[in-house]
């Protein structure tokens, strides 16, 4: 099975799933290919991959996508940073404070 995967997904939950698959299906050959979501989708569409794990939602004719899990991403900043006092930080606020 040829599997497309983002480099950021090679650890954690997906790593555990693939390890378990190898343990339960030792005769199944799994070939991993890393790249961006768009690179993986292109490889899938051209027959270079059998399946792919990507971030984002895409509507591609002839393919279906399913949400596997959601992750919470945390912003870690020094306690003296202006955004550290806020309970919630938007992307716009982050962009403004980091670029100024």
C-alpha positions as CSV (number, residue, x, y, z in Angstrom):
1,X,0.0,0.0,0.0
2,X,1.4,3.4,-1.0
3,X,0.6,6.0,1.6
4,X,1.0,9.8,1.4
5,X,1.7,11.6,4.6
6,X,2.6,15.0,5.8
7,X,5.9,15.2,7.7
8,X,4.1,16.7,10.7
9,X,1.9,13.7,11.0
10,X,4.7,11.1,11.2
11,X,4.6,11.1,15.0
12,X,1.8,10.7,17.5
13,X,-1.6,9.1,16.6
14,X,-0.9,8.3,13.0
15,X,2.5,6.8,13.8
16,X,0.7,4.5,16.3
17,X,-1.9,3.5,13.8
18,X,0.7,2.6,11.1
19,X,2.8,0.7,13.7
20,X,-0.2,-1.3,14.7
21,X,-1.1,-2.0,11.1
22,X,2.4,-3.4,10.5
23,X,2.1,-5.6,13.6
24,X,-1.3,-7.0,12.6
25,X,-0.7,-7.3,8.9
26,X,3.0,-8.2,8.6
27,X,2.7,-9.3,5.0
28,X,1.3,-5.9,4.0
29,X,4.1,-3.7,2.5
30,X,3.6,-0.1,3.4
31,X,5.5,2.6,1.5
32,X,5.4,6.0,3.0
33,X,5.8,9.2,0.9
34,X,6.1,12.6,2.6
35,X,5.1,15.9,1.0
36,X,2.6,18.8,1.2
37,X,-1.1,18.2,1.1
38,X,-1.3,19.3,-2.5
39,X,1.7,17.1,-3.5
40,X,0.0,14.1,-1.8
41,X,-3.3,14.8,-3.5
42,X,-1.6,15.1,-6.9
43,X,0.2,11.8,-6.3
44,X,-3.1,10.2,-5.4
45,X,-4.9,11.5,-8.5
46,X,-2.0,10.3,-10.8
47,X,-2.1,6.8,-9.2
48,X,1.3,7.2,-7.4
49,X,-0.5,6.7,-4.1
50,X,-3.2,4.4,-2.8
51,X,-4.3,6.6,0.1
52,X,-3.2,9.9,1.7
53,X,-3.4,11.6,5.0
54,X,-3.7,15.4,4.6
55,X,-4.7,18.4,6.6
56,X,-7.5,20.6,5.3
57,X,-10.7,19.7,3.5
58,X,-10.6,19.1,-0.3
59,X,-13.4,18.3,-2.7
60,X,-11.9,16.1,-5.4
61,X,-14.1,14.3,-7.9
62,X,-13.8,10.5,-7.5
63,X,-12.4,10.7,-4.0
64,X,-13.9,11.0,-0.5
65,X,-12.3,12.4,2.6
66,X,-13.1,11.7,6.2
67,X,-12.1,13.5,9.4
68,X,-9.9,11.2,11.5
69,X,-9.2,13.4,14.4
70,X,-8.9,17.0,15.6
71,X,-5.9,18.4,17.4
72,X,-5.6,21.4,19.7
73,X,-2.6,23.5,18.9
74,X,-1.2,25.7,21.7
75,X,0.7,29.0,21.4
76,X,3.6,29.1,23.9
77,X,5.0,32.6,24.5
78,X,6.9,34.4,27.2
79,X,4.7,35.5,30.1
80,X,5.7,39.2,29.5
81,X,4.4,39.1,25.9
82,X,1.2,41.2,25.3
83,X,-0.7,38.1,24.0
84,X,0.1,36.1,27.1
85,X,-2.6,38.0,29.1
86,X,-5.3,37.0,26.7
87,X,-7.4,33.8,27.2
88,X,-8.0,33.5,23.4
89,X,-5.7,34.6,20.6
90,X,-6.9,35.0,17.0
91,X,-4.7,34.4,13.9
92,X,-5.0,38.1,13.1
93,X,-3.8,39.2,16.6
94,X,-0.9,36.8,16.3
95,X,0.1,38.1,12.9
96,X,-0.1,41.7,14.0
97,X,2.0,41.1,17.2
98,X,4.6,38.9,15.6
99,X,5.2,41.1,12.6
100,X,5.4,44.4,14.5
